[in-house]
Amino acid sequence: MIRLILWCLCAQVLGTCCLASQPEPRFNVDGFRIPQAGEVLQFPRAHASHPEFRIEWWYLTGQLTAEEGRRFGWQATFFSFCG
């Protein structure tokens, strides 16, 4: 139990340090954010749309099996362009 408490405490401290060291957002001339290396994704918010960025895309993937047993994979990509 002590190990679990120590592990949770360390995770909290490291998480706080990582969030505190996030880079300052930068913007292009049109006012859209520019993605920066080192940004930490925060879920579940990161699952939603990000209108502050000019372009964004989502992937949907899956597998299908035909009646005779042949397997197929598929992917659909959706793009969002702002501005």
PDB file of N, CA, C and O in Angstrom:
ATOM      1  N   MET A   1       0.823  -1.195   0.000  1.00  0.00           N
ATOM      2  CA  MET A   1       0.000   0.000   0.000  1.00  0.00           C
ATOM      3  C   MET A   1       0.865   1.255   0.000  1.00  0.00           C
ATOM      4  O   MET A   1       0.549   2.237  -0.671  1.00  0.00           O
ATOM      5  N   ILE A   2       1.961   1.212   0.761  1.00  0.00           N
ATOM      6  CA  ILE A   2       2.872   2.361   0.809  1.00  0.00           C
ATOM      7  C   ILE A   2       3.460   2.613  -0.581  1.00  0.00           C
ATOM      8  O   ILE A   2       3.589   3.763  -1.001  1.00  0.00           O
ATOM      9  N   ARG A   3       3.817   1.536  -1.298  1.00  0.00           N
ATOM     10  CA  ARG A   3       4.364   1.699  -2.652  1.00  0.00           C
ATOM     11  C   ARG A   3       3.363   2.373  -3.572  1.00  0.00           C
ATOM     12  O   ARG A   3       3.731   3.237  -4.367  1.00  0.00           O
ATOM     13  N   LEU A   4       2.097   1.981  -3.469  1.00  0.00           N
ATOM     14  CA  LEU A   4       1.058   2.575  -4.304  1.00  0.00           C
ATOM     15  C   LEU A   4       0.921   4.062  -4.007  1.00  0.00           C
ATOM     16  O   LEU A   4       0.818   4.866  -4.933  1.00  0.00           O
ATOM     17  N   ILE A   5       0.919   4.432  -2.769  1.00  0.00           N
ATOM     18  CA  ILE A   5       0.808   5.843  -2.388  1.00  0.00           C
ATOM     19  C   ILE A   5       2.011   6.624  -2.903  1.00  0.00           C
ATOM     20  O   ILE A   5       1.854   7.719  -3.442  1.00  0.00           O
ATOM     21  N   LEU A   6       3.214   6.067  -2.739  1.00  0.00           N
ATOM     22  CA  LEU A   6       4.414   6.740  -3.239  1.00  0.00           C
ATOM     23  C   LEU A   6       4.384   6.868  -4.754  1.00  0.00           C
ATOM     24  O   LEU A   6       4.762   7.905  -5.298  1.00  0.00           O
ATOM     25  N   TRP A   7       3.935   5.811  -5.443  1.00  0.00           N
ATOM     26  CA  TRP A   7       3.857   5.857  -6.895  1.00  0.00           C
ATOM     27  C   TRP A   7       2.886   6.954  -7.342  1.00  0.00           C
ATOM     28  O   TRP A   7       3.198   7.722  -8.252  1.00  0.00           O
ATOM     29  N   CYS A   8       1.728   7.031  -6.716  1.00  0.00           N
ATOM     30  CA  CYS A   8       0.732   8.053  -7.057  1.00  0.00           C
ATOM     31  C   CYS A   8       1.276   9.450  -6.796  1.00  0.00           C
ATOM     32  O   CYS A   8       1.056  10.363  -7.593  1.00  0.00           O
ATOM     33  N   LEU A   9       1.977   9.620  -5.697  1.00  0.00           N
ATOM     34  CA  LEU A   9       2.560  10.917  -5.358  1.00  0.00           C
ATOM     35  C   LEU A   9       3.606  11.313  -6.393  1.00  0.00           C
ATOM     36  O   LEU A   9       3.636  12.464  -6.829  1.00  0.00           O
ATOM     37  N   CYS A  10       4.463  10.377  -6.791  1.00  0.00           N
ATOM     38  CA  CYS A  10       5.478  10.660  -7.813  1.00  0.00           C
ATOM     39  C   CYS A  10       4.828  11.003  -9.151  1.00  0.00           C
ATOM     40  O   CYS A  10       5.266  11.925  -9.838  1.00  0.00           O
ATOM     41  N   ALA A  11       3.790  10.267  -9.517  1.00  0.00           N
ATOM     42  CA  ALA A  11       3.089  10.536 -10.773  1.00  0.00           C
ATOM     43  C   ALA A  11       2.472  11.930 -10.762  1.00  0.00           C
ATOM     44  O   ALA A  11       2.497  12.631 -11.774  1.00  0.00           O
ATOM     45  N   GLN A  12       1.920  12.331  -9.625  1.00  0.00           N
ATOM     46  CA  GLN A  12       1.331  13.663  -9.505  1.00  0.00           C
ATOM     47  C   GLN A  12       2.393  14.740  -9.655  1.00  0.00           C
ATOM     48  O   GLN A  12       2.179  15.727 -10.359  1.00  0.00           O
ATOM     49  N   VAL A  13       3.527  14.564  -9.006  1.00  0.00           N
ATOM     50  CA  VAL A  13       4.610  15.553  -9.075  1.00  0.00           C
ATOM     51  C   VAL A  13       5.154  15.637 -10.493  1.00  0.00           C
ATOM     52  O   VAL A  13       5.350  16.736 -11.011  1.00  0.00           O
ATOM     53  N   LEU A  14       5.402  14.494 -11.132  1.00  0.00           N
ATOM     54  CA  LEU A  14       5.911  14.502 -12.494  1.00  0.00           C
ATOM     55  C   LEU A  14       4.897  15.103 -13.455  1.00  0.00           C
ATOM     56  O   LEU A  14       5.272  15.857 -14.354  1.00  0.00           O
ATOM     57  N   GLY A  15       3.628  14.784 -13.283  1.00  0.00           N
ATOM     58  CA  GLY A  15       2.594  15.361 -14.135  1.00  0.00           C
ATOM     59  C   GLY A  15       2.516  16.865 -14.000  1.00  0.00           C
ATOM     60  O   GLY A  15       2.327  17.568 -14.993  1.00  0.00           O
ATOM     61  N   THR A  16       2.658  17.368 -12.789  1.00  0.00           N
ATOM     62  CA  THR A  16       2.633  18.815 -12.564  1.00  0.00           C
ATOM     63  C   THR A  16       3.833  19.461 -13.224  1.00  0.00           C
ATOM     64  O   THR A  16       3.705  20.525 -13.830  1.00  0.00           O
ATOM     65  N   CYS A  17       4.991  18.843 -13.121  1.00  0.00           N
ATOM     66  CA  CYS A  17       6.193  19.391 -13.749  1.00  0.00           C
ATOM     67  C   CYS A  17       6.037  19.440 -15.261  1.00  0.00           C
ATOM     68  O   CYS A  17       6.420  20.423 -15.894  1.00  0.00           O
ATOM     69  N   CYS A  18       5.477  18.386 -15.842  1.00  0.00           N
ATOM     70  CA  CYS A  18       5.300  18.346 -17.290  1.00  0.00           C
ATOM     71  C   CYS A  18       4.319  19.413 -17.755  1.00  0.00           C
ATOM     72  O   CYS A  18       4.551  20.068 -18.770  1.00  0.00           O
ATOM     73  N   LEU A  19       3.228  19.591 -17.022  1.00  0.00           N
ATOM     74  CA  LEU A  19       2.251  20.605 -17.405  1.00  0.00           C
ATOM     75  C   LEU A  19       2.819  22.004 -17.238  1.00  0.00           C
ATOM     76  O   LEU A  19       2.516  22.893 -18.034  1.00  0.00           O
ATOM     77  N   ALA A  20       3.632  22.210 -16.221  1.00  0.00           N
ATOM     78  CA  ALA A  20       4.200  23.529 -15.972  1.00  0.00           C
ATOM     79  C   ALA A  20       5.206  23.908 -17.047  1.00  0.00           C
ATOM     80  O   ALA A  20       5.424  25.095 -17.286  1.00  0.00           O
ATOM     81  N   SER A  21       5.825  22.928 -17.701  1.00  0.00           N
ATOM     82  CA  SER A  21       6.846  23.229 -18.690  1.00  0.00           C
ATOM     83  C   SER A  21       6.309  23.219 -20.123  1.00  0.00           C
ATOM     84  O   SER A  21       7.090  23.123 -21.071  1.00  0.00           O
ATOM     85  N   GLN A  22       5.008  23.316 -20.292  1.00  0.00           N
ATOM     86  CA  GLN A  22       4.435  23.350 -21.634  1.00  0.00           C
ATOM     87  C   GLN A  22       4.894  24.620 -22.341  1.00  0.00           C
ATOM     88  O   GLN A  22       4.987  25.677 -21.717  1.00  0.00           O
ATOM     89  N   PRO A  23       5.186  24.522 -23.653  1.00  0.00           N
ATOM     90  CA  PRO A  23       5.602  25.713 -24.396  1.00  0.00           C
ATOM     91  C   PRO A  23       4.456  26.713 -24.524  1.00  0.00           C
ATOM     92  O   PRO A  23       3.280  26.347 -24.532  1.00  0.00           O
ATOM     93  N   GLU A  24       4.832  27.972 -24.621  1.00  0.00           N
ATOM     94  CA  GLU A  24       3.833  29.024 -24.836  1.00  0.00           C
ATOM     95  C   GLU A  24       3.222  28.854 -26.223  1.00  0.00           C
ATOM     96  O   GLU A  24       3.948  28.563 -27.174  1.00  0.00           O
ATOM     97  N   PRO A  25       1.911  29.027 -26.364  1.00  0.00           N
ATOM     98  CA  PRO A  25       1.294  28.903 -27.689  1.00  0.00           C
ATOM     99  C   PRO A  25       1.827  29.980 -28.634  1.00  0.00           C
ATOM    100  O   PRO A  25       2.052  31.123 -28.235  1.00  0.00           O
ATOM    101  N   ARG A  26       2.024  29.588 -29.903  1.00  0.00           N
ATOM    102  CA  ARG A  26       2.415  30.539 -30.942  1.00  0.00           C
ATOM    103  C   ARG A  26       1.303  30.585 -31.971  1.00  0.00           C
ATOM    104  O   ARG A  26       0.578  29.607 -32.155  1.00  0.00           O
ATOM    105  N   PHE A  27       1.166  31.717 -32.640  1.00  0.00           N
ATOM    106  CA  PHE A  27       0.085  31.926 -33.596  1.00  0.00           C
ATOM    107  C   PHE A  27       0.654  32.392 -34.929  1.00  0.00           C
ATOM    108  O   PHE A  27       1.682  33.070 -34.965  1.00  0.00           O
ATOM    109  N   ASN A  28      -0.020  32.027 -36.044  1.00  0.00           N
ATOM    110  CA  ASN A  28       0.401  32.516 -37.353  1.00  0.00           C
ATOM    111  C   ASN A  28      -0.245  33.870 -37.610  1.00  0.00           C
ATOM    112  O   ASN A  28      -0.962  34.390 -36.755  1.00  0.00           O
ATOM    113  N   VAL A  29       0.007  34.450 -38.798  1.00  0.00           N
ATOM    114  CA  VAL A  29      -0.499  35.793 -39.092  1.00  0.00           C
ATOM    115  C   VAL A  29      -2.013  35.849 -39.161  1.00  0.00           C
ATOM    116  O   VAL A  29      -2.598  36.921 -39.006  1.00  0.00           O
ATOM    117  N   ASP A  30      -2.668  34.696 -39.393  1.00  0.00           N
ATOM    118  CA  ASP A  30      -4.133  34.654 -39.448  1.00  0.00           C
ATOM    119  C   ASP A  30      -4.766  34.406 -38.081  1.00  0.00           C
ATOM    120  O   ASP A  30      -5.990  34.349 -37.969  1.00  0.00           O
ATOM    121  N   GLY A  31      -3.945  34.258 -37.040  1.00  0.00           N
ATOM    122  CA  GLY A  31      -4.467  34.077 -35.695  1.00  0.00           C
ATOM    123  C   GLY A  31      -4.683  32.639 -35.270  1.00  0.00           C
ATOM    124  O   GLY A  31      -5.210  32.394 -34.185  1.00  0.00           O
ATOM    125  N   PHE A  32      -4.287  31.670 -36.106  1.00  0.00           N
ATOM    126  CA  PHE A  32      -4.428  30.261 -35.739  1.00  0.00           C
ATOM    127  C   PHE A  32      -3.199  29.797 -34.985  1.00  0.00           C
ATOM    128  O   PHE A  32      -2.083  30.233 -35.267  1.00  0.00           O
ATOM    129  N   ARG A  33      -3.411  28.902 -34.017  1.00  0.00           N
ATOM    130  CA  ARG A  33      -2.294  28.353 -33.248  1.00  0.00           C
ATOM    131  C   ARG A  33      -1.410  27.490 -34.113  1.00  0.00           C
ATOM    132  O   ARG A  33      -1.874  26.839 -35.049  1.00  0.00           O
ATOM    133  N   ILE A  34      -0.118  27.491 -33.788  1.00  0.00           N
ATOM    134  CA  ILE A  34       0.868  26.637 -34.445  1.00  0.00           C
ATOM    135  C   ILE A  34       1.225  25.530 -33.457  1.00  0.00           C
ATOM    136  O   ILE A  34       1.644  25.827 -32.338  1.00  0.00           O
ATOM    137  N   PRO A  35       1.071  24.258 -33.840  1.00  0.00           N
ATOM    138  CA  PRO A  35       1.422  23.165 -32.922  1.00  0.00           C
ATOM    139  C   PRO A  35       2.900  23.234 -32.540  1.00  0.00           C
ATOM    140  O   PRO A  35       3.752  23.532 -33.377  1.00  0.00           O
ATOM    141  N   GLN A  36       3.193  22.958 -31.285  1.00  0.00           N
ATOM    142  CA  GLN A  36       4.556  23.021 -30.766  1.00  0.00           C
ATOM    143  C   GLN A  36       4.987  21.659 -30.245  1.00  0.00           C
ATOM    144  O   GLN A  36       4.188  20.918 -29.671  1.00  0.00           O
ATOM    145  N   ALA A  37       6.252  21.340 -30.451  1.00  0.00           N
ATOM    146  CA  ALA A  37       6.806  20.114 -29.875  1.00  0.00           C
ATOM    147  C   ALA A  37       6.741  20.223 -28.358  1.00  0.00           C
ATOM    148  O   ALA A  37       6.985  21.289 -27.793  1.00  0.00           O
ATOM    149  N   GLY A  38       6.415  19.130 -27.713  1.00  0.00           N
ATOM    150  CA  GLY A  38       6.374  19.115 -26.254  1.00  0.00           C
ATOM    151  C   GLY A  38       5.012  19.419 -25.661  1.00  0.00           C
ATOM    152  O   GLY A  38       4.852  19.355 -24.442  1.00  0.00           O
ATOM    153  N   GLU A  39       4.016  19.752 -26.490  1.00  0.00           N
ATOM    154  CA  GLU A  39       2.676  19.987 -25.950  1.00  0.00           C
ATOM    155  C   GLU A  39       2.111  18.673 -25.433  1.00  0.00           C
ATOM    156  O   GLU A  39       2.253  17.635 -26.079  1.00  0.00           O
ATOM    157  N   VAL A  40       1.479  18.715 -24.283  1.00  0.00           N
ATOM    158  CA  VAL A  40       0.898  17.522 -23.674  1.00  0.00           C
ATOM    159  C   VAL A  40      -0.595  17.488 -23.990  1.00  0.00           C
ATOM    160  O   VAL A  40      -1.312  18.459 -23.745  1.00  0.00           O
ATOM    161  N   LEU A  41      -1.057  16.367 -24.533  1.00  0.00           N
ATOM    162  CA  LEU A  41      -2.482  16.219 -24.813  1.00  0.00           C
ATOM    163  C   LEU A  41      -3.222  15.981 -23.505  1.00  0.00           C
ATOM    164  O   LEU A  41      -2.751  15.243 -22.640  1.00  0.00           O
ATOM    165  N   GLN A  42      -4.373  16.604 -23.371  1.00  0.00           N
ATOM    166  CA  GLN A  42      -5.186  16.447 -22.173  1.00  0.00           C
ATOM    167  C   GLN A  42      -6.523  15.837 -22.566  1.00  0.00           C
ATOM    168  O   GLN A  42      -7.363  16.481 -23.195  1.00  0.00           O
ATOM    169  N   PHE A  43      -6.697  14.582 -22.180  1.00  0.00           N
ATOM    170  CA  PHE A  43      -7.925  13.876 -22.504  1.00  0.00           C
ATOM    171  C   PHE A  43      -8.925  14.023 -21.363  1.00  0.00           C
ATOM    172  O   PHE A  43      -8.500  14.066 -20.208  1.00  0.00           O
ATOM    173  N   PRO A  44     -10.204  14.101 -21.616  1.00  0.00           N
ATOM    174  CA  PRO A  44     -10.872  13.830 -22.887  1.00  0.00           C
ATOM    175  C   PRO A  44     -10.963  15.040 -23.802  1.00  0.00           C
ATOM    176  O   PRO A  44     -11.475  14.906 -24.913  1.00  0.00           O
ATOM    177  N   ARG A  45     -10.491  16.217 -23.394  1.00  0.00           N
ATOM    178  CA  ARG A  45     -10.607  17.421 -24.215  1.00  0.00           C
ATOM    179  C   ARG A  45      -9.943  17.239 -25.584  1.00  0.00           C
ATOM    180  O   ARG A  45     -10.436  17.786 -26.571  1.00  0.00           O
ATOM    181  N   ALA A  46      -8.846  16.493 -25.673  1.00  0.00           N
ATOM    182  CA  ALA A  46      -8.123  16.322 -26.931  1.00  0.00           C
ATOM    183  C   ALA A  46      -8.923  15.509 -27.952  1.00  0.00           C
ATOM    184  O   ALA A  46      -8.587  15.526 -29.136  1.00  0.00           O
ATOM    185  N   HIS A  47      -9.972  14.798 -27.526  1.00  0.00           N
ATOM    186  CA  HIS A  47     -10.804  14.032 -28.456  1.00  0.00           C
ATOM    187  C   HIS A  47     -11.715  14.953 -29.274  1.00  0.00           C
ATOM    188  O   HIS A  47     -12.211  14.547 -30.326  1.00  0.00           O
ATOM    189  N   ALA A  48     -11.938  16.162 -28.817  1.00  0.00           N
ATOM    190  CA  ALA A  48     -12.895  17.068 -29.458  1.00  0.00           C
ATOM    191  C   ALA A  48     -12.222  17.885 -30.565  1.00  0.00           C
ATOM    192  O   ALA A  48     -11.032  17.732 -30.838  1.00  0.00           O
ATOM    193  N   SER A  49     -13.003  18.741 -31.182  1.00  0.00           N
ATOM    194  CA  SER A  49     -12.512  19.632 -32.225  1.00  0.00           C
ATOM    195  C   SER A  49     -11.581  20.685 -31.628  1.00  0.00           C
ATOM    196  O   SER A  49     -11.710  21.050 -30.459  1.00  0.00           O
ATOM    197  N   HIS A  50     -10.650  21.164 -32.436  1.00  0.00           N
ATOM    198  CA  HIS A  50      -9.686  22.187 -32.009  1.00  0.00           C
ATOM    199  C   HIS A  50      -9.762  23.375 -32.974  1.00  0.00           C
ATOM    200  O   HIS A  50      -8.903  23.502 -33.847  1.00  0.00           O
ATOM    201  N   PRO A  51     -10.761  24.242 -32.842  1.00  0.00           N
ATOM    202  CA  PRO A  51     -10.943  25.339 -33.800  1.00  0.00           C
ATOM    203  C   PRO A  51      -9.815  26.375 -33.776  1.00  0.00           C
ATOM    204  O   PRO A  51      -9.748  27.227 -34.662  1.00  0.00           O
ATOM    205  N   GLU A  52      -8.932  26.314 -32.779  1.00  0.00           N
ATOM    206  CA  GLU A  52      -7.825  27.263 -32.734  1.00  0.00           C
ATOM    207  C   GLU A  52      -6.726  26.921 -33.740  1.00  0.00           C
ATOM    208  O   GLU A  52      -5.827  27.730 -33.968  1.00  0.00           O
ATOM    209  N   PHE A  53      -6.788  25.723 -34.349  1.00  0.00           N
ATOM    210  CA  PHE A  53      -5.824  25.322 -35.372  1.00  0.00           C
ATOM    211  C   PHE A  53      -6.459  25.421 -36.751  1.00  0.00           C
ATOM    212  O   PHE A  53      -7.658  25.183 -36.896  1.00  0.00           O
ATOM    213  N   ARG A  54      -5.676  25.769 -37.761  1.00  0.00           N
ATOM    214  CA  ARG A  54      -6.206  25.943 -39.115  1.00  0.00           C
ATOM    215  C   ARG A  54      -6.667  24.617 -39.732  1.00  0.00           C
ATOM    216  O   ARG A  54      -7.703  24.579 -40.397  1.00  0.00           O
ATOM    217  N   ILE A  55      -5.929  23.554 -39.525  1.00  0.00           N
ATOM    218  CA  ILE A  55      -6.271  22.267 -40.127  1.00  0.00           C
ATOM    219  C   ILE A  55      -6.265  21.186 -39.047  1.00  0.00           C
ATOM    220  O   ILE A  55      -5.476  21.214 -38.102  1.00  0.00           O
ATOM    221  N   GLU A  56      -7.162  20.254 -39.226  1.00  0.00           N
ATOM    222  CA  GLU A  56      -7.258  19.131 -38.294  1.00  0.00           C
ATOM    223  C   GLU A  56      -7.833  17.957 -39.064  1.00  0.00           C
ATOM    224  O   GLU A  56      -8.585  18.149 -40.020  1.00  0.00           O
ATOM    225  N   TRP A  57      -7.487  16.747 -38.661  1.00  0.00           N
ATOM    226  CA  TRP A  57      -8.025  15.574 -39.333  1.00  0.00           C
ATOM    227  C   TRP A  57      -8.283  14.456 -38.354  1.00  0.00           C
ATOM    228  O   TRP A  57      -7.680  14.382 -37.283  1.00  0.00           O
ATOM    229  N   TRP A  58      -9.207  13.576 -38.752  1.00  0.00           N
ATOM    230  CA  TRP A  58      -9.596  12.426 -37.942  1.00  0.00           C
ATOM    231  C   TRP A  58      -9.551  11.194 -38.832  1.00  0.00           C
ATOM    232  O   TRP A  58      -9.889  11.251 -40.014  1.00  0.00           O
ATOM    233  N   TYR A  59      -9.130  10.087 -38.247  1.00  0.00           N
ATOM    234  CA  TYR A  59      -9.093   8.802 -38.945  1.00  0.00           C
ATOM    235  C   TYR A  59     -10.125   7.860 -38.335  1.00  0.00           C
ATOM    236  O   TYR A  59     -10.277   7.789 -37.116  1.00  0.00           O
ATOM    237  N   LEU A  60     -10.820   7.149 -39.191  1.00  0.00           N
ATOM    238  CA  LEU A  60     -11.678   6.034 -38.780  1.00  0.00           C
ATOM    239  C   LEU A  60     -11.137   4.803 -39.489  1.00  0.00           C
ATOM    240  O   LEU A  60     -10.927   4.828 -40.702  1.00  0.00           O
ATOM    241  N   THR A  61     -10.914   3.747 -38.761  1.00  0.00           N
ATOM    242  CA  THR A  61     -10.398   2.524 -39.364  1.00  0.00           C
ATOM    243  C   THR A  61     -11.236   1.344 -38.903  1.00  0.00           C
ATOM    244  O   THR A  61     -11.891   1.401 -37.863  1.00  0.00           O
ATOM    245  N   GLY A  62     -11.209   0.292 -39.674  1.00  0.00           N
ATOM    246  CA  GLY A  62     -11.962  -0.888 -39.285  1.00  0.00           C
ATOM    247  C   GLY A  62     -11.581  -2.094 -40.124  1.00  0.00           C
ATOM    248  O   GLY A  62     -10.762  -2.009 -41.039  1.00  0.00           O
ATOM    249  N   GLN A  63     -12.181  -3.187 -39.796  1.00  0.00           N
ATOM    250  CA  GLN A  63     -11.965  -4.441 -40.516  1.00  0.00           C
ATOM    251  C   GLN A  63     -13.316  -5.047 -40.863  1.00  0.00           C
ATOM    252  O   GLN A  63     -14.270  -4.972 -40.088  1.00  0.00           O
ATOM    253  N   LEU A  64     -13.374  -5.640 -42.027  1.00  0.00           N
ATOM    254  CA  LEU A  64     -14.591  -6.307 -42.485  1.00  0.00           C
ATOM    255  C   LEU A  64     -14.236  -7.732 -42.894  1.00  0.00           C
ATOM    256  O   LEU A  64     -13.137  -7.983 -43.387  1.00  0.00           O
ATOM    257  N   THR A  65     -15.152  -8.650 -42.692  1.00  0.00           N
ATOM    258  CA  THR A  65     -14.970 -10.033 -43.121  1.00  0.00           C
ATOM    259  C   THR A  65     -16.118 -10.388 -44.061  1.00  0.00           C
ATOM    260  O   THR A  65     -17.290 -10.272 -43.704  1.00  0.00           O
ATOM    261  N   ALA A  66     -15.756 -10.827 -45.275  1.00  0.00           N
ATOM    262  CA  ALA A  66     -16.766 -11.222 -46.262  1.00  0.00           C
ATOM    263  C   ALA A  66     -17.368 -12.571 -45.862  1.00  0.00           C
ATOM    264  O   ALA A  66     -16.812 -13.292 -45.033  1.00  0.00           O
ATOM    265  N   GLU A  67     -18.497 -12.893 -46.456  1.00  0.00           N
ATOM    266  CA  GLU A  67     -19.177 -14.148 -46.131  1.00  0.00           C
ATOM    267  C   GLU A  67     -18.291 -15.361 -46.382  1.00  0.00           C
ATOM    268  O   GLU A  67     -18.374 -16.350 -45.655  1.00  0.00           O
ATOM    269  N   GLU A  68     -17.435 -15.291 -47.419  1.00  0.00           N
ATOM    270  CA  GLU A  68     -16.561 -16.437 -47.725  1.00  0.00           C
ATOM    271  C   GLU A  68     -15.284 -16.430 -46.890  1.00  0.00           C
ATOM    272  O   GLU A  68     -14.421 -17.285 -47.088  1.00  0.00           O
ATOM    273  N   GLY A  69     -15.144 -15.467 -45.946  1.00  0.00           N
ATOM    274  CA  GLY A  69     -14.011 -15.452 -45.026  1.00  0.00           C
ATOM    275  C   GLY A  69     -12.890 -14.492 -45.364  1.00  0.00           C
ATOM    276  O   GLY A  69     -11.978 -14.313 -44.557  1.00  0.00           O
ATOM    277  N   ARG A  70     -12.929 -13.865 -46.539  1.00  0.00           N
ATOM    278  CA  ARG A  70     -11.878 -12.890 -46.873  1.00  0.00           C
ATOM    279  C   ARG A  70     -11.986 -11.694 -45.941  1.00  0.00           C
ATOM    280  O   ARG A  70     -13.080 -11.236 -45.611  1.00  0.00           O
ATOM    281  N   ARG A  71     -10.819 -11.197 -45.521  1.00  0.00           N
ATOM    282  CA  ARG A  71     -10.784 -10.058 -44.593  1.00  0.00           C
ATOM    283  C   ARG A  71     -10.328  -8.808 -45.328  1.00  0.00           C
ATOM    284  O   ARG A  71      -9.460  -8.873 -46.199  1.00  0.00           O
ATOM    285  N   PHE A  72     -10.910  -7.680 -44.976  1.00  0.00           N
ATOM    286  CA  PHE A  72     -10.577  -6.404 -45.589  1.00  0.00           C
ATOM    287  C   PHE A  72     -10.375  -5.372 -44.483  1.00  0.00           C
ATOM    288  O   PHE A  72     -11.053  -5.406 -43.457  1.00  0.00           O
ATOM    289  N   GLY A  73      -9.449  -4.469 -44.702  1.00  0.00           N
ATOM    290  CA  GLY A  73      -9.273  -3.326 -43.806  1.00  0.00           C
ATOM    291  C   GLY A  73      -9.690  -2.065 -44.534  1.00  0.00           C
ATOM    292  O   GLY A  73      -9.572  -1.982 -45.756  1.00  0.00           O
ATOM    293  N   TRP A  74     -10.169  -1.099 -43.805  1.00  0.00           N
ATOM    294  CA  TRP A  74     -10.583   0.155 -44.416  1.00  0.00           C
ATOM    295  C   TRP A  74     -10.174   1.326 -43.536  1.00  0.00           C
ATOM    296  O   TRP A  74      -9.971   1.184 -42.331  1.00  0.00           O
ATOM    297  N   GLN A  75     -10.060   2.482 -44.169  1.00  0.00           N
ATOM    298  CA  GLN A  75      -9.748   3.717 -43.446  1.00  0.00           C
ATOM    299  C   GLN A  75     -10.450   4.868 -44.142  1.00  0.00           C
ATOM    300  O   GLN A  75     -10.457   4.952 -45.370  1.00  0.00           O
ATOM    301  N   ALA A  76     -11.037   5.751 -43.356  1.00  0.00           N
ATOM    302  CA  ALA A  76     -11.633   6.992 -43.855  1.00  0.00           C
ATOM    303  C   ALA A  76     -10.973   8.141 -43.120  1.00  0.00           C
ATOM    304  O   ALA A  76     -10.789   8.077 -41.904  1.00  0.00           O
ATOM    305  N   THR A  77     -10.615   9.185 -43.840  1.00  0.00           N
ATOM    306  CA  THR A  77      -9.969  10.344 -43.229  1.00  0.00           C
ATOM    307  C   THR A  77     -10.837  11.565 -43.486  1.00  0.00           C
ATOM    308  O   THR A  77     -11.241  11.821 -44.620  1.00  0.00           O
ATOM    309  N   PHE A  78     -11.122  12.313 -42.438  1.00  0.00           N
ATOM    310  CA  PHE A  78     -11.913  13.531 -42.526  1.00  0.00           C
ATOM    311  C   PHE A  78     -11.033  14.718 -42.168  1.00  0.00           C
ATOM    312  O   PHE A  78     -10.346  14.709 -41.146  1.00  0.00           O
ATOM    313  N   PHE A  79     -11.058  15.738 -43.015  1.00  0.00           N
ATOM    314  CA  PHE A  79     -10.244  16.933 -42.788  1.00  0.00           C
ATOM    315  C   PHE A  79     -11.149  18.114 -42.454  1.00  0.00           C
ATOM    316  O   PHE A  79     -12.268  18.220 -42.957  1.00  0.00           O
ATOM    317  N   SER A  80     -10.656  18.980 -41.614  1.00  0.00           N
ATOM    318  CA  SER A  80     -11.352  20.229 -41.285  1.00  0.00           C
ATOM    319  C   SER A  80     -10.384  21.377 -41.530  1.00  0.00           C
ATOM    320  O   SER A  80      -9.305  21.434 -40.940  1.00  0.00           O
ATOM    321  N   PHE A  81     -10.787  22.299 -42.414  1.00  0.00           N
ATOM    322  CA  PHE A  81      -9.982  23.487 -42.707  1.00  0.00           C
ATOM    323  C   PHE A  81     -10.742  24.723 -42.237  1.00  0.00           C
ATOM    324  O   PHE A  81     -11.891  24.932 -42.625  1.00  0.00           O
ATOM    325  N   CYS A  82     -10.115  25.524 -41.420  1.00  0.00           N
ATOM    326  CA  CYS A  82     -10.745  26.755 -40.942  1.00  0.00           C
ATOM    327  C   CYS A  82     -10.185  27.952 -41.693  1.00  0.00           C
ATOM    328  O   CYS A  82      -9.073  27.908 -42.219  1.00  0.00           O
ATOM    329  N   GLY A  83     -10.958  29.002 -41.733  1.00  0.00           N
ATOM    330  CA  GLY A  83     -10.469  30.253 -42.312  1.00  0.00           C
ATOM    331  C   GLY A  83     -10.855  30.357 -43.708  1.00  0.00           C
ATOM    332  O   GLY A  83     -10.531  31.346 -44.366  1.00  0.00           O
TER     333      GLY A  83
END
